[in-house]
Amino acid sequence: MSDDERHAQANALLGTSATTRTKIDSRDSERANRRWWDADAEQYHQTHADFLGVDSPGGEFVWCPEGLHEGDMGFLGDVTGKSVLEIGCGSAPCSRWLAGQGARPVGLDVSMGMLERGVAAMDQAGPRVPLVQAGAEALPFADASFDLACSAFGGVPFVADSALVMREVARVLRPGGRWVFSVNHPMRWIFPDDPGEKGLVAQIPYFDRTPYVEVDGDGVPTYAEHHRTMGDRVREIVGAGLILVDIVEPDWPEWLDREWGQWSPLRGQIFPGTAIFISEKPGA
């Protein structure tokens, strides 16, 4: 199933009839994205479950459409015995993989539909991890609860106040804890969401941070995605009291000929599709 076909099914369920650029607050953005991922959960996994290792017995930890795997990259460091919060876990293949490496993960996602898909995968085989339904802007955990936090294209692009997410992560991390998250590279905002040649022509101002929103016939948001520049991301991390350790912009691998939405070999060989931010909480 192509992404276009998958989106058409979810849009039909939600009655999506138009796209717009408009301001949207945290409540409406979370509500829209909860509905979207609930509606899209089945079709999303028909398209992407194999690549993400959702149904492999131990899960997999894939950071991005470029295929970077935590087992190869080690962005989180040694996870043995560490408590890990995964934000925007979806069906939790990353959390399940972490559990297999000796970590103690907790998966959090706004969508019950995605979490139920994770439960179904765990019912088949592999380690079980606790899953929590909640938004990333108000983490339901006590201060200093986790050694590590991560998000592989999870909650960060879909929240109205990502600076608040950074502060919440800093709050629940223990001193010396690490926070690593991947998002669509900010420069991708400039281009149409197209994996082909149309997606090579810059059309949208990089500095326009007005969210992309899909709405139904009554104007009710059914999906929302939020843009931040590279500088915005850095300021959000530093403003939360975290130390920025690295920013990784993955090359498109020669072996990968798979398209994923706007990600494609054509575009990936010219400019980055993903940015991975690695930060730490001071102290130890």
C-alpha positions as CSV (number, residue, x, y, z in Angstrom):
1,M,0.0,0.0,0.0
2,S,1.4,3.4,-1.0
3,D,1.4,6.3,1.4
4,D,-1.2,8.1,-0.8
5,E,-3.5,5.1,-0.5
6,R,-3.0,4.9,3.2
7,H,-3.6,8.6,3.8
8,A,-6.8,8.4,1.7
9,Q,-8.2,5.7,4.0
10,A,-7.5,7.7,7.1
11,N,-8.8,10.9,5.6
12,A,-12.0,9.2,4.6
13,L,-12.5,7.9,8.1
14,L,-12.0,11.4,9.6
15,G,-13.8,13.4,6.8
16,T,-10.7,15.4,6.0
17,S,-11.5,17.7,3.2
18,A,-8.9,20.5,3.1
19,T,-5.4,21.5,4.1
20,T,-4.3,24.8,5.5
21,R,-1.6,26.7,7.3
22,T,-3.1,28.1,10.5
23,K,-2.3,28.5,14.2
24,I,-3.5,25.7,16.4
25,D,-3.1,25.4,20.2
26,S,-1.8,22.4,22.2
27,R,-5.2,21.0,23.0
28,D,-6.5,21.0,19.5
29,S,-3.2,19.7,18.0
30,E,-3.2,16.8,20.5
31,R,-6.8,16.0,19.8
32,A,-6.3,16.1,16.0
33,N,-3.3,13.9,16.1
34,R,-4.8,11.4,18.5
35,R,-7.7,11.0,16.1
36,W,-5.4,10.8,13.1
37,W,-3.1,8.1,14.5
38,D,-6.1,6.1,15.8
39,A,-7.6,6.2,12.3
40,D,-4.3,5.5,10.6
41,A,-2.9,2.8,12.8
42,E,-3.9,-0.2,10.8
43,Q,-2.9,1.2,7.4
44,Y,0.3,2.7,8.8
45,H,1.5,-0.7,9.9
46,Q,0.4,-2.4,6.6
47,T,2.9,0.0,5.0
48,H,5.7,0.3,7.5
49,A,5.6,-2.5,10.0
50,D,8.2,-4.6,8.2
51,F,10.8,-1.8,7.9
52,L,10.3,-0.9,11.6
53,G,10.4,-4.5,12.8
54,V,7.1,-4.2,14.6
55,D,6.3,-7.9,14.3
56,S,9.8,-9.2,14.9
57,P,10.0,-11.1,18.2
58,G,12.3,-8.6,19.9
59,G,11.3,-5.4,18.0
60,E,13.8,-3.1,16.4
61,F,15.1,0.4,17.0
62,V,15.1,2.3,13.7
63,W,15.7,6.0,14.1
64,C,14.6,7.3,10.7
65,P,13.6,6.4,7.1
66,E,17.3,6.4,6.3
67,G,17.5,3.2,8.3
68,L,19.9,4.1,11.1
69,H,19.6,1.4,13.8
70,E,20.4,2.1,17.5
71,G,22.3,-1.2,17.6
72,D,24.8,0.3,15.1
73,M,24.7,3.9,16.2
74,G,24.6,3.7,20.0
75,F,23.2,7.2,20.4
76,L,21.8,6.3,23.8
77,G,25.0,4.6,25.1
78,D,24.9,1.5,27.2
79,V,21.2,0.9,28.1
80,T,21.8,-2.1,30.4
81,G,19.8,-1.7,33.6
82,K,18.7,1.8,32.5
83,S,15.2,3.1,32.8
84,V,14.1,4.6,29.5
85,L,11.1,6.7,28.4
86,E,10.2,6.4,24.8
87,I,8.0,9.4,23.7
88,G,5.7,8.8,20.7
89,C,6.4,5.1,20.8
90,G,3.7,4.1,18.4
91,S,3.5,0.3,18.5
92,A,6.7,0.3,20.6
93,P,9.2,-1.7,18.5
94,C,12.0,0.5,19.9
95,S,10.9,0.0,23.5
96,R,10.7,-3.7,22.9
97,W,14.2,-3.8,21.4
98,L,15.5,-1.8,24.3
99,A,14.0,-4.3,26.7
100,G,15.9,-7.0,24.9
101,Q,19.2,-5.1,25.5
102,G,18.6,-5.1,29.2
103,A,16.9,-1.8,29.6
104,R,13.7,-1.0,31.5
105,P,11.7,0.9,29.0
106,V,8.3,2.6,29.2
107,G,6.5,3.5,26.0
108,L,4.3,6.6,25.8
109,D,2.0,7.6,22.9
110,V,-1.1,9.8,22.4
111,S,-2.9,7.2,20.3
112,M,-4.6,4.2,21.8
113,G,-4.8,2.7,18.3
114,M,-1.1,2.6,18.0
115,L,-0.6,1.3,21.5
116,E,-3.1,-1.5,20.9
117,R,-1.0,-2.5,17.9
118,G,2.0,-2.7,20.2
119,V,0.1,-4.9,22.6
120,A,-0.9,-7.2,19.8
121,A,2.8,-7.5,18.7
122,M,3.8,-8.3,22.3
123,D,1.1,-10.9,22.6
124,Q,2.8,-12.8,19.8
125,A,6.3,-13.0,21.1
126,G,9.2,-11.1,22.8
127,P,9.6,-9.0,25.8
128,R,6.6,-7.1,27.3
129,V,7.0,-3.4,28.1
130,P,4.6,-1.0,29.9
131,L,2.7,1.3,27.6
132,V,1.1,4.6,28.7
133,Q,-1.4,6.8,26.8
134,A,-0.5,10.5,27.2
135,G,0.7,13.5,25.4
136,A,4.3,14.7,25.4
137,E,3.6,18.1,26.7
138,A,2.5,16.8,30.1
139,L,4.4,13.7,31.0
140,P,2.6,11.7,33.7
141,F,5.8,10.8,35.6
142,A,7.6,12.2,38.7
143,D,10.7,14.3,38.5
144,A,14.0,12.4,37.9
145,S,12.2,9.1,37.0
146,F,14.3,8.0,34.0
147,D,18.0,7.6,33.1
148,L,17.3,8.0,29.3
149,A,14.6,9.4,27.0
150,C,14.2,8.9,23.3
151,S,11.8,9.6,20.5
152,A,12.2,8.2,16.9
153,F,9.9,10.5,14.9
154,G,7.5,10.3,17.7
155,G,5.8,13.2,19.5
156,V,8.1,16.1,18.8
157,P,6.8,17.1,15.3
158,F,3.2,16.8,16.3
159,V,3.0,19.1,19.4
160,A,2.3,22.8,19.4
161,D,4.7,23.5,22.2
162,S,7.9,21.5,21.6
163,A,9.8,23.8,24.0
164,L,7.5,22.5,26.7
165,V,8.3,18.9,25.7
166,M,12.0,19.6,26.2
167,R,11.3,21.0,29.6
168,E,9.2,18.0,30.5
169,V,11.9,15.6,29.4
170,A,14.5,17.5,31.4
171,R,12.2,17.3,34.4
172,V,11.7,13.5,34.3
173,L,15.4,12.8,33.5
174,R,17.9,12.1,36.3
175,P,21.1,14.2,36.4
176,G,23.5,12.9,33.7
177,G,20.5,11.5,31.7
178,R,20.5,11.6,27.9
179,W,17.6,12.7,25.6
180,V,17.8,11.7,21.9
181,F,15.1,12.5,19.4
182,S,14.8,12.3,15.6
183,V,12.5,14.6,13.5
184,N,12.1,15.5,9.9
185,H,15.0,17.8,9.0
186,P,13.8,21.5,9.3
187,M,14.9,22.3,5.8
188,R,12.4,19.8,4.4
189,W,9.7,22.3,5.3
190,I,10.8,24.4,2.3
191,F,9.8,21.8,-0.2
192,P,6.6,20.1,-1.2
193,D,5.9,16.8,0.5
194,D,6.7,14.8,-2.6
195,P,9.5,12.1,-3.1
196,G,9.9,13.0,-6.8
197,E,11.2,15.9,-8.8
198,K,8.4,18.2,-7.6
199,G,9.9,17.8,-4.2
200,L,13.1,19.3,-5.3
201,V,11.8,22.8,-5.8
202,A,11.8,25.2,-2.8
203,Q,8.4,26.8,-2.4
204,I,7.7,27.4,1.3
205,P,9.6,30.0,3.5
206,Y,11.9,28.3,5.9
207,F,11.1,30.9,8.6
208,D,7.3,30.4,8.3
209,R,6.4,28.5,11.4
210,T,2.7,28.4,10.8
211,P,1.6,24.8,11.4
212,Y,0.4,22.5,8.6
213,V,-3.1,21.5,9.4
214,E,-5.7,19.2,7.8
215,V,-9.4,19.9,8.5
216,D,-12.8,18.3,8.0
217,G,-15.8,19.8,6.4
218,D,-16.6,21.8,9.5
219,G,-13.1,23.2,9.8
220,V,-12.2,20.9,12.7
221,P,-8.5,19.9,12.6
222,T,-7.9,16.2,11.8
223,Y,-4.0,16.4,11.7
224,A,-1.4,18.9,12.6
225,E,2.4,19.1,12.1
226,H,4.6,21.8,13.5
227,H,7.8,23.3,12.0
228,R,10.8,24.6,13.9
229,T,14.1,25.8,12.4
230,M,17.4,24.2,13.4
231,G,18.1,27.3,15.6
232,D,14.7,26.8,17.3
233,R,15.5,23.2,18.2
234,V,18.8,24.2,19.6
235,R,17.3,27.0,21.7
236,E,14.5,24.7,23.0
237,I,17.1,22.2,24.1
238,V,19.4,24.7,25.8
239,G,16.4,26.6,27.2
240,A,15.3,23.4,29.0
241,G,18.7,23.3,30.8
242,L,20.0,20.5,28.7
243,I,23.4,20.3,27.0
244,L,23.4,19.7,23.2
245,V,26.0,17.0,22.5
246,D,25.5,16.4,18.8
247,I,23.2,16.9,15.7
248,V,23.3,14.0,13.3
249,E,22.1,14.5,9.7
250,P,22.1,11.1,8.1
251,D,23.3,10.5,4.6
252,W,21.0,8.5,2.3
253,P,22.5,5.0,2.3
254,E,23.5,3.5,-1.1
255,W,21.7,0.2,-0.3
256,L,18.3,1.8,0.4
257,D,16.0,2.2,-2.6
258,R,12.8,2.4,-0.5
259,E,10.5,5.5,-0.6
260,W,8.7,6.5,2.6
261,G,6.3,9.4,2.1
262,Q,8.5,12.4,1.1
263,W,11.7,10.4,1.8
264,S,13.3,8.9,-1.4
265,P,16.7,8.1,-2.9
266,L,16.3,11.1,-5.2
267,R,15.8,13.6,-2.5
268,G,18.0,11.9,0.1
269,Q,21.1,12.1,-2.2
270,I,20.7,15.9,-2.4
271,F,19.7,17.2,1.1
272,P,19.0,15.6,4.5
273,G,15.6,14.3,5.4
274,T,16.2,13.7,9.1
275,A,17.9,15.5,12.0
276,I,18.8,13.6,15.2
277,F,19.4,15.7,18.3
278,I,21.5,14.3,21.2
279,S,21.5,16.1,24.5
280,E,22.2,15.5,28.1
281,K,21.0,16.7,31.5
282,P,23.9,18.2,33.5
283,G,25.2,16.4,36.6
284,A,25.7,12.8,37.4
